Amino acid sequence: MPDFQHVVQSEDELNAILGGEPSELVKNKVRTRLDEYSRAFIASSPFIVLSTSNREGLCDASPKGDEAGFVKVLDDHTLLIPERPGNRLADGYRNVLKNPHVGILFFIPGKRETYRVNGSARIVTDPEVLEMLTAQGKVPKLALAVTVEECYPHCGKAVIRSKLWADQVDAAPEVDVAAMLAAQVNKTGVTRESVQQGLDESYRERLY
């Protein structure tokens, strides 16, 4: 392992390097329940990355995908993620058995912004639940039931810098992230238009 000479070891040092605290908009966007905007984003997402870790802190990030909306919103605090056939290593599921905390990142092709959910998960096999998650005539053998603890949209800078969707942006489903942020922050003077203006300026002026 390289012998690095300058290693950040405190939050104060980290904040000084990054330039201080996040904006009020960013700090106020975190929610503990799924609203209509969250549901619309999740319903339009065909691809997620599910992050887990075991009791010792060893991590796993697993891609999961199917037709848009394959992750079901059961209620304002619960998501259902079906298991589709894979390599049967089941690293993420084995982690959940030891440590229920999960992080999920939702992607929509062509959409710059992503949606993040943090929470705790259980592996479930209730027949009526699995029936809801049927695809191509196949009922999954199990599902993850995720209790939402934090949820919020994430800005599109990483997607823009990576040119992940390149020229596909205009083809993205109409999920209005600016309206979502304005509704979730719910403060005087914060409108859909002001949020969109801020996002556009940030993407234009502060990408690097």
GROMACS elastic network, one bead per residue, 0.5 to 0.9 nm:
[ bonds ]
;  ai    aj funct       b0    kb
    1     4     6  0.88151   500
    4     7     6  0.67183   500
    8    11     6  0.82750   500
    8    13     6  0.64681   500
    8    14     6  0.65122   500
    9    12     6  0.87299   500
    9    13     6  0.70884   500
    9    14     6  0.78569   500
   10    13     6  0.52878   500
   10    14     6  0.63099   500
   10    15     6  0.87271   500
   11    15     6  0.60065   500
   11    16     6  0.84872   500
   12    15     6  0.51586   500
   12    16     6  0.61986   500
   12    17     6  0.87333   500
   12    20     6  0.88977   500
   13    16     6  0.51401   500
   13    17     6  0.63558   500
   13    18     6  0.87433   500
   14    17     6  0.52278   500
   14    18     6  0.62060   500
   14    19     6  0.85319   500
   14    20     6  0.86089   500
   15    18     6  0.51153   500
   15    19     6  0.58798   500
   15    21     6  0.66767   500
   16    19     6  0.52624   500
   16    20     6  0.57866   500
   17    20     6  0.77815   500
   18    21     6  0.83131   500
   19    22     6  0.87699   500
   21    24     6  0.89293   500
   22    25     6  0.81536   500
   22    26     6  0.61604   500
   22    27     6  0.64813   500
   23    26     6  0.52659   500
   23    27     6  0.62942   500
   23    28     6  0.86326   500
   24    27     6  0.50519   500
   24    28     6  0.59543   500
   24    29     6  0.85176   500
   24   185     6  0.89662   500
   25    28     6  0.52570   500
   25    29     6  0.61503   500
   25   181     6  0.80356   500
   25   182     6  0.87482   500
   25   185     6  0.66830   500
   25   190     6  0.86863   500
   25   195     6  0.86765   500
   26    29     6  0.54331   500
   26    30     6  0.77393   500
   26   181     6  0.89739   500
   26   185     6  0.87654   500
   27    30     6  0.67570   500
   27   185     6  0.89374   500
   28    31     6  0.81067   500
   28   181     6  0.89622   500
   28   184     6  0.76684   500
   28   185     6  0.54412   500
   28   186     6  0.87897   500
   29   151     6  0.84824   500
   29   152     6  0.61045   500
   29   153     6  0.77278   500
   29   181     6  0.62718   500
   29   182     6  0.85685   500
   29   184     6  0.58544   500
   29   185     6  0.54145   500
   30   150     6  0.62737   500
   30   151     6  0.58131   500
   30   152     6  0.51194   500
   30   153     6  0.82888   500
   30   184     6  0.78720   500
   30   185     6  0.83880   500
   31    34     6  0.76660   500
   31   149     6  0.79378   500
   31   150     6  0.55268   500
   31   151     6  0.52715   500
   31   152     6  0.62919   500
   31   184     6  0.73559   500
   32    76     6  0.88157   500
   32    77     6  0.75871   500
   32   148     6  0.64832   500
   32   149     6  0.50913   500
   32   151     6  0.60689   500
   32   152     6  0.87883   500
   33    38     6  0.87886   500
   33    75     6  0.89345   500
   33    76     6  0.52577   500
   33    77     6  0.53258   500
   33    78     6  0.86702   500
   33   148     6  0.65549   500
   33   149     6  0.73018   500
   33   150     6  0.72955   500
   33   151     6  0.69963   500
   34    37     6  0.77873   500
   34    38     6  0.53969   500
   34    39     6  0.65116   500
   34    73     6  0.83894   500
   34    75     6  0.78206   500
   34    77     6  0.62566   500
   34    78     6  0.83842   500
   34   148     6  0.78516   500
   34   151     6  0.72054   500
   35    38     6  0.52282   500
   35    39     6  0.62278   500
   35    40     6  0.87084   500
   35    76     6  0.66979   500
   35   180     6  0.88933   500
   35   184     6  0.87220   500
   36    39     6  0.51027   500
   36    40     6  0.62054   500
   36    41     6  0.87548   500
   36   180     6  0.85620   500
   37    40     6  0.50899   500
   37    41     6  0.63048   500
   37    42     6  0.86881   500
   37   175     6  0.76249   500
   37   176     6  0.77035   500
   37   177     6  0.78049   500
   37   179     6  0.80742   500
   37   180     6  0.55351   500
   37   181     6  0.89962   500
   37   183     6  0.88244   500
   38    41     6  0.52132   500
   38    42     6  0.61947   500
   38    43     6  0.84936   500
   38   115     6  0.79342   500
   38   151     6  0.81839   500
   38   152     6  0.79512   500
   38   153     6  0.83356   500
   38   180     6  0.77331   500
   39    42     6  0.51772   500
   39    43     6  0.59439   500
   39    44     6  0.85942   500
   39    72     6  0.88988   500
   39    73     6  0.68855   500
   39    76     6  0.87998   500
   40    43     6  0.51016   500
   40    44     6  0.63009   500
   40    45     6  0.88216   500
   40   175     6  0.66286   500
   41    44     6  0.52292   500
   41    45     6  0.63599   500
   41    69     6  0.88561   500
   41   106     6  0.80594   500
   41   107     6  0.86721   500
   41   108     6  0.78404   500
   41   114     6  0.86071   500
   41   115     6  0.73747   500
   41   175     6  0.60703   500
   41   176     6  0.86222   500
   41   177     6  0.85956   500
   42    45     6  0.51434   500
   42    46     6  0.83726   500
   42    68     6  0.79864   500
   42    69     6  0.61878   500
   42    70     6  0.86357   500
   42    71     6  0.69654   500
   42    72     6  0.78941   500
   42    73     6  0.79488   500
   42   106     6  0.69013   500
   42   107     6  0.85594   500
   42   108     6  0.86443   500
   42   115     6  0.79569   500
   43    46     6  0.81780   500
   43    68     6  0.60552   500
   43    70     6  0.75395   500
   43    71     6  0.73466   500
   43    72     6  0.75482   500
   43    73     6  0.83278   500
   44    67     6  0.88123   500
   44    68     6  0.50318   500
   44    69     6  0.56653   500
   44   107     6  0.86005   500
   44   108     6  0.64176   500
   44   173     6  0.69658   500
   44   174     6  0.89443   500
   44   175     6  0.79673   500
   45    48     6  0.75101   500
   45    65     6  0.86076   500
   45    66     6  0.88049   500
   45    67     6  0.78889   500
   45    69     6  0.57879   500
   45    70     6  0.78191   500
   45    71     6  0.80830   500
   45   106     6  0.61994   500
   45   107     6  0.56113   500
   45   109     6  0.78253   500
   46    64     6  0.84308   500
   46    65     6  0.54193   500
   46    66     6  0.52878   500
   46    67     6  0.50581   500
   46    69     6  0.62408   500
   46    70     6  0.66549   500
   46    71     6  0.82419   500
   46   106     6  0.80996   500
   46   107     6  0.70910   500
   46   108     6  0.66197   500
   46   109     6  0.80839   500
   47    63     6  0.72565   500
   47    64     6  0.58497   500
   47    66     6  0.66740   500
   47    67     6  0.82182   500
   47    68     6  0.75610   500
   47    70     6  0.86594   500
   47   105     6  0.85790   500
   47   106     6  0.62672   500
   47   107     6  0.55513   500
   47   108     6  0.70584   500
   47   109     6  0.84811   500
   48    62     6  0.82789   500
   48    63     6  0.58471   500
   48    64     6  0.53461   500
   48    65     6  0.62348   500
   48    71     6  0.89351   500
   48   104     6  0.66409   500
   48   105     6  0.54271   500
   48   107     6  0.59612   500
   48   108     6  0.89619   500
   49    61     6  0.63222   500
   49    62     6  0.54690   500
   49    64     6  0.61699   500
   49    65     6  0.86573   500
   49   103     6  0.82072   500
   49   104     6  0.56933   500
   49   105     6  0.52313   500
   49   106     6  0.68539   500
   49   107     6  0.84021   500
   50    60     6  0.80942   500
   50    61     6  0.55179   500
   50    62     6  0.51172   500
   50    63     6  0.63198   500
   50    64     6  0.72662   500
   50    92     6  0.78878   500
   50   102     6  0.70195   500
   50   103     6  0.59651   500
   50   105     6  0.67380   500
   50   106     6  0.89691   500
   51    59     6  0.71960   500
   51    60     6  0.56594   500
   51    62     6  0.63733   500
   51    63     6  0.89101   500
   51    92     6  0.74148   500
   51   101     6  0.87300   500
   51   102     6  0.55948   500
   51   104     6  0.61709   500
   51   105     6  0.84398   500
   52    57     6  0.89643   500
   52    58     6  0.84520   500
   52    59     6  0.57279   500
   52    60     6  0.53251   500
   52    61     6  0.64794   500
   52    62     6  0.84127   500
   52    91     6  0.86298   500
   52    92     6  0.57584   500
   52    93     6  0.83603   500
   52    95     6  0.62122   500
   52    96     6  0.68426   500
   52    99     6  0.78589   500
   52   100     6  0.78962   500
   52   101     6  0.66127   500
   52   103     6  0.67322   500
   53    56     6  0.76987   500
   53    57     6  0.53488   500
   53    58     6  0.52313   500
   53    60     6  0.59704   500
   53    61     6  0.87033   500
   53    92     6  0.75004   500
   53    95     6  0.55306   500
   53    96     6  0.74518   500
   53    98     6  0.83919   500
   53    99     6  0.65938   500
   53   100     6  0.84207   500
   53   101     6  0.75533   500
   53   102     6  0.76933   500
   54    57     6  0.52387   500
   54    58     6  0.55118   500
   54    59     6  0.66323   500
   54    60     6  0.85379   500
   54    92     6  0.85618   500
   54    94     6  0.77726   500
   54    96     6  0.71149   500
   54    97     6  0.82421   500
   54    98     6  0.57179   500
   54    99     6  0.54667   500
   54   100     6  0.86266   500
   55    58     6  0.75393   500
   55    95     6  0.74933   500
   55    98     6  0.55931   500
   55    99     6  0.55992   500
   56    59     6  0.89635   500
   57    99     6  0.88890   500
   58    95     6  0.88096   500
   59    92     6  0.86413   500
   59    95     6  0.83525   500
   60    91     6  0.70025   500
   60    92     6  0.63013   500
   60    95     6  0.82229   500
   61    92     6  0.75787   500
   62    91     6  0.85064   500
   62    92     6  0.70824   500
   64    81     6  0.88933   500
   64    83     6  0.83799   500
   64    84     6  0.81642   500
   65    68     6  0.82671   500
   65    70     6  0.75011   500
   65    71     6  0.88646   500
   65    84     6  0.84744   500
   66    69     6  0.79488   500
   66    70     6  0.58329   500
   66    71     6  0.86983   500
   66    84     6  0.85088   500
   66   135     6  0.86709   500
   67    70     6  0.57603   500
   67   135     6  0.88361   500
   68    71     6  0.80147   500
   68   108     6  0.83841   500
   69    72     6  0.64106   500
   69    73     6  0.89255   500
   70    80     6  0.86891   500
   70    81     6  0.72738   500
   70    82     6  0.74161   500
   70   133     6  0.72610   500
   70   135     6  0.84898   500
   71    79     6  0.67844   500
   71    80     6  0.57045   500
   71    82     6  0.69844   500
   71   133     6  0.82404   500
   72    78     6  0.85782   500
   72    79     6  0.56874   500
   72    80     6  0.50676   500
   72    81     6  0.67289   500
   72    82     6  0.86302   500
   72   132     6  0.85079   500
   72   133     6  0.77326   500
   73    76     6  0.73160   500
   73    77     6  0.81685   500
   73    78     6  0.61341   500
   73    80     6  0.64247   500
   74    77     6  0.76997   500
   74    78     6  0.53689   500
   74    79     6  0.57168   500
   74    80     6  0.67967   500
   75    78     6  0.52885   500
   75    79     6  0.73994   500
   76    79     6  0.84782   500
   76   148     6  0.81523   500
   77   146     6  0.80852   500
   77   147     6  0.56146   500
   77   149     6  0.76698   500
   78   145     6  0.66585   500
   78   146     6  0.55244   500
   78   148     6  0.59229   500
   79   144     6  0.78939   500
   79   145     6  0.57199   500
   79   146     6  0.50125   500
   79   147     6  0.66747   500
   79   148     6  0.73792   500
   80   129     6  0.83467   500
   80   133     6  0.82216   500
   80   143     6  0.64614   500
   80   144     6  0.56401   500
   80   146     6  0.63393   500
   81   133     6  0.81406   500
   81   142     6  0.88840   500
   81   143     6  0.54201   500
   81   144     6  0.50214   500
   81   145     6  0.65995   500
   81   146     6  0.78236   500
   82   130     6  0.75226   500
   82   133     6  0.61246   500
   82   134     6  0.84385   500
   82   140     6  0.62688   500
   82   141     6  0.83077   500
   82   142     6  0.65145   500
   82   144     6  0.64933   500
   82   145     6  0.89046   500
   83    86     6  0.83321   500
   83   140     6  0.58306   500
   83   141     6  0.69213   500
   83   142     6  0.58650   500
   83   143     6  0.54790   500
   83   144     6  0.76980   500
   84   135     6  0.89933   500
   84   140     6  0.63531   500
   84   141     6  0.82686   500
   84   142     6  0.87927   500
   85    88     6  0.76059   500
   85   140     6  0.83232   500
   86    89     6  0.79990   500
   86    90     6  0.83260   500
   87    90     6  0.75564   500
   88    91     6  0.84231   500
   89    92     6  0.85677   500
   89    93     6  0.89827   500
   89    94     6  0.88466   500
   90    93     6  0.53035   500
   90    94     6  0.61683   500
   90    95     6  0.86010   500
   91    94     6  0.51882   500
   91    95     6  0.61853   500
   91    96     6  0.87628   500
   92    95     6  0.50163   500
   92    96     6  0.62839   500
   92    97     6  0.88473   500
   93    96     6  0.50323   500
   93    97     6  0.64612   500
   93    98     6  0.89754   500
   93   122     6  0.88470   500
   93   123     6  0.73380   500
   93   144     6  0.83735   500
   94    97     6  0.52682   500
   94    98     6  0.68779   500
   94    99     6  0.87783   500
   95    98     6  0.52704   500
   95    99     6  0.58106   500
   95   100     6  0.74111   500
   96   101     6  0.70497   500
   96   102     6  0.78250   500
   96   120     6  0.84506   500
   96   121     6  0.66287   500
   96   122     6  0.69447   500
   96   123     6  0.77383   500
   97   100     6  0.65313   500
   97   121     6  0.89299   500
   97   122     6  0.77129   500
   97   123     6  0.79373   500
   99   102     6  0.84455   500
   99   120     6  0.85125   500
   99   121     6  0.87316   500
  100   119     6  0.80988   500
  100   121     6  0.50325   500
  100   122     6  0.67273   500
  101   118     6  0.75413   500
  101   119     6  0.57452   500
  101   121     6  0.64026   500
  102   117     6  0.82668   500
  102   118     6  0.58336   500
  102   119     6  0.54999   500
  102   120     6  0.56390   500
  102   121     6  0.66189   500
  102   146     6  0.80670   500
  103   116     6  0.73240   500
  103   117     6  0.58057   500
  103   119     6  0.65430   500
  103   120     6  0.84502   500
  104   115     6  0.81257   500
  104   116     6  0.56905   500
  104   117     6  0.50739   500
  104   118     6  0.63091   500
  104   119     6  0.85611   500
  105   114     6  0.67176   500
  105   115     6  0.57210   500
  105   117     6  0.66020   500
  105   118     6  0.89352   500
  106   114     6  0.56437   500
  106   115     6  0.50060   500
  106   116     6  0.63664   500
  106   117     6  0.82456   500
  107   110     6  0.88652   500
  107   111     6  0.74399   500
  107   112     6  0.86424   500
  107   113     6  0.77969   500
  107   114     6  0.53174   500
  107   115     6  0.69923   500
  108   111     6  0.53252   500
  108   112     6  0.80798   500
  108   113     6  0.81836   500
  108   114     6  0.72071   500
  108   172     6  0.70844   500
  108   173     6  0.77487   500
  109   112     6  0.83258   500
  109   164     6  0.88316   500
  109   165     6  0.67324   500
  109   168     6  0.76115   500
  109   169     6  0.78654   500
  109   171     6  0.81577   500
  109   172     6  0.61987   500
  109   173     6  0.83614   500
  110   164     6  0.83125   500
  110   165     6  0.52984   500
  110   166     6  0.79847   500
  110   167     6  0.79787   500
  110   170     6  0.67841   500
  110   171     6  0.59093   500
  110   173     6  0.78655   500
  111   114     6  0.74032   500
  111   156     6  0.79931   500
  111   159     6  0.84566   500
  111   165     6  0.77242   500
  111   168     6  0.82512   500
  111   169     6  0.58184   500
  111   170     6  0.82664   500
  111   171     6  0.82598   500
  111   172     6  0.52842   500
  111   173     6  0.75708   500
  111   174     6  0.89185   500
  111   175     6  0.84319   500
  112   155     6  0.73557   500
  112   157     6  0.74432   500
  112   158     6  0.82439   500
  112   159     6  0.56051   500
  112   160     6  0.65383   500
  112   164     6  0.86627   500
  112   165     6  0.79737   500
  112   169     6  0.71902   500
  112   172     6  0.87988   500
  113   153     6  0.68300   500
  113   154     6  0.56772   500
  113   157     6  0.79215   500
  113   158     6  0.88028   500
  113   159     6  0.74675   500
  113   177     6  0.73947   500
  114   152     6  0.88680   500
  114   153     6  0.58588   500
  114   154     6  0.51797   500
  114   155     6  0.68090   500
  114   156     6  0.68612   500
  114   159     6  0.87318   500
  115   151     6  0.74565   500
  115   152     6  0.59315   500
  115   154     6  0.56443   500
  115   155     6  0.87426   500
  116   150     6  0.79852   500
  116   151     6  0.55201   500
  116   152     6  0.54495   500
  116   153     6  0.59984   500
  116   154     6  0.67080   500
  117   148     6  0.66126   500
  117   149     6  0.75237   500
  117   150     6  0.56893   500
  117   152     6  0.67744   500
  117   153     6  0.88592   500
  118   146     6  0.87284   500
  118   147     6  0.84425   500
  118   148     6  0.61840   500
  118   149     6  0.57498   500
  118   150     6  0.50349   500
  118   151     6  0.63436   500
  119   146     6  0.63163   500
  119   147     6  0.54197   500
  119   150     6  0.64993   500
  119   151     6  0.86548   500
  120   145     6  0.83103   500
  120   146     6  0.55512   500
  120   147     6  0.53020   500
  120   148     6  0.69573   500
  120   149     6  0.74763   500
  121   144     6  0.61304   500
  121   145     6  0.54655   500
  121   147     6  0.62001   500
  121   148     6  0.88618   500
  122   143     6  0.82912   500
  122   144     6  0.56130   500
  122   145     6  0.52837   500
  122   146     6  0.65867   500
  122   147     6  0.84946   500
  123   142     6  0.67773   500
  123   143     6  0.57915   500
  123   145     6  0.63597   500
  123   146     6  0.89070   500
  124   129     6  0.81921   500
  124   130     6  0.84414   500
  124   142     6  0.57941   500
  124   143     6  0.54127   500
  124   144     6  0.61127   500
  124   145     6  0.66142   500
  125   128     6  0.86498   500
  125   129     6  0.72914   500
  125   130     6  0.65920   500
  125   140     6  0.88207   500
  125   141     6  0.68334   500
  125   143     6  0.65530   500
  125   144     6  0.89091   500
  126   129     6  0.52841   500
  126   130     6  0.62610   500
  126   131     6  0.86538   500
  126   142     6  0.81138   500
  126   143     6  0.88318   500
  127   130     6  0.51744   500
  127   131     6  0.60745   500
  127   132     6  0.87801   500
  128   131     6  0.51286   500
  128   132     6  0.65730   500
  129   132     6  0.53274   500
  129   133     6  0.69327   500
  129   142     6  0.89794   500
  129   143     6  0.81531   500
  130   133     6  0.51913   500
  130   134     6  0.67342   500
  130   139     6  0.61414   500
  130   140     6  0.59472   500
  130   141     6  0.72261   500
  130   142     6  0.66595   500
  130   143     6  0.69032   500
  131   134     6  0.54226   500
  131   138     6  0.89210   500
  131   139     6  0.59052   500
  131   140     6  0.78157   500
  132   139     6  0.83302   500
  133   138     6  0.87536   500
  133   139     6  0.66511   500
  133   140     6  0.68732   500
  133   143     6  0.84252   500
  134   137     6  0.61287   500
  134   138     6  0.54184   500
  134   140     6  0.64546   500
  135   138     6  0.53160   500
  135   139     6  0.66679   500
  135   140     6  0.81017   500
  136   139     6  0.84974   500
  139   142     6  0.87253   500
  140   143     6  0.71904   500
  148   151     6  0.70272   500
  152   181     6  0.83504   500
  152   184     6  0.88049   500
  153   177     6  0.71230   500
  153   180     6  0.80775   500
  153   181     6  0.75405   500
  154   157     6  0.89017   500
  155   158     6  0.78304   500
  155   159     6  0.86810   500
  155   199     6  0.77713   500
  155   203     6  0.88103   500
  156   159     6  0.53031   500
  156   160     6  0.60943   500
  156   161     6  0.86177   500
  156   199     6  0.87458   500
  156   203     6  0.76812   500
  157   160     6  0.50338   500
  157   161     6  0.60082   500
  157   162     6  0.84473   500
  157   202     6  0.84641   500
  157   203     6  0.62932   500
  157   206     6  0.87733   500
  157   207     6  0.61693   500
  157   208     6  0.89089   500
  158   161     6  0.51955   500
  158   162     6  0.60577   500
  158   163     6  0.84789   500
  158   164     6  0.86487   500
  158   207     6  0.85807   500
  159   162     6  0.51946   500
  159   163     6  0.60107   500
  159   164     6  0.54973   500
  159   165     6  0.74253   500
  160   163     6  0.51088   500
  160   164     6  0.68650   500
  160   165     6  0.80140   500
  160   166     6  0.80592   500
  160   203     6  0.80289   500
  160   207     6  0.82737   500
  161   164     6  0.79040   500
  161   207     6  0.73287   500
  161   208     6  0.85973   500
  162   165     6  0.83651   500
  162   166     6  0.85652   500
  163   167     6  0.84507   500
  165   168     6  0.53144   500
  165   169     6  0.63946   500
  166   169     6  0.70184   500
  167   170     6  0.74508   500
  167   171     6  0.85827   500
  168   171     6  0.53520   500
  168   172     6  0.70230   500
  169   172     6  0.55674   500
  170   173     6  0.84710   500
  171   174     6  0.88437   500
  172   175     6  0.81070   500
  175   179     6  0.88614   500
  175   180     6  0.87051   500
  176   179     6  0.54091   500
  176   180     6  0.63488   500
  176   181     6  0.88913   500
  176   192     6  0.89427   500
  177   181     6  0.61723   500
  177   182     6  0.85770   500
  177   192     6  0.87967   500
  177   196     6  0.83195   500
  178   181     6  0.52153   500
  178   182     6  0.61917   500
  178   183     6  0.86170   500
  178   191     6  0.83705   500
  178   192     6  0.53117   500
  178   193     6  0.74526   500
  178   194     6  0.84363   500
  178   195     6  0.54769   500
  178   196     6  0.51955   500
  178   197     6  0.88839   500
  178   199     6  0.79027   500
  179   182     6  0.51164   500
  179   183     6  0.61075   500
  179   184     6  0.85365   500
  179   191     6  0.75712   500
  179   193     6  0.80865   500
  179   195     6  0.77418   500
  179   196     6  0.81301   500
  180   183     6  0.52752   500
  180   184     6  0.61202   500
  180   185     6  0.85692   500
  180   192     6  0.79424   500
  181   184     6  0.51240   500
  181   185     6  0.59509   500
  181   186     6  0.82824   500
  181   190     6  0.88667   500
  181   191     6  0.87346   500
  181   192     6  0.75678   500
  181   195     6  0.71843   500
  182   185     6  0.53835   500
  182   186     6  0.59937   500
  182   187     6  0.78877   500
  182   190     6  0.57839   500
  182   191     6  0.53508   500
  182   192     6  0.53057   500
  182   193     6  0.86557   500
  182   194     6  0.83903   500
  182   195     6  0.65043   500
  183   186     6  0.51127   500
  183   187     6  0.84543   500
  183   190     6  0.84916   500
  183   191     6  0.79783   500
  183   192     6  0.79442   500
  184   187     6  0.86813   500
  185   190     6  0.74804   500
  186   189     6  0.88489   500
  186   190     6  0.69131   500
  186   191     6  0.85035   500
  187   190     6  0.55905   500
  187   191     6  0.84930   500
  188   191     6  0.81293   500
  189   194     6  0.80639   500
  190   193     6  0.82240   500
  190   194     6  0.61959   500
  190   195     6  0.67921   500
  191   194     6  0.51528   500
  191   195     6  0.61613   500
  191   196     6  0.85146   500
  192   195     6  0.52586   500
  192   196     6  0.61390   500
  192   197     6  0.85866   500
  193   196     6  0.51305   500
  193   197     6  0.60880   500
  193   198     6  0.85843   500
  194   197     6  0.50727   500
  194   198     6  0.61850   500
  194   199     6  0.86710   500
  195   198     6  0.50322   500
  195   199     6  0.61714   500
  195   200     6  0.86049   500
  196   199     6  0.50475   500
  196   200     6  0.60751   500
  196   201     6  0.84777   500
  197   200     6  0.51925   500
  197   201     6  0.61090   500
  197   202     6  0.85167   500
  198   201     6  0.51399   500
  198   202     6  0.60333   500
  198   203     6  0.85731   500
  199   202     6  0.50573   500
  199   203     6  0.61114   500
  199   204     6  0.84793   500
  200   203     6  0.51676   500
  200   204     6  0.60410   500
  200   205     6  0.84447   500
  201   204     6  0.50188   500
  201   205     6  0.57148   500
  201   206     6  0.75814   500
  202   205     6  0.53235   500
  202   206     6  0.50047   500
  202   207     6  0.67728   500
  203   206     6  0.58903   500
  203   207     6  0.53972   500
  204   207     6  0.64739   500
  205   208     6  0.80906   500
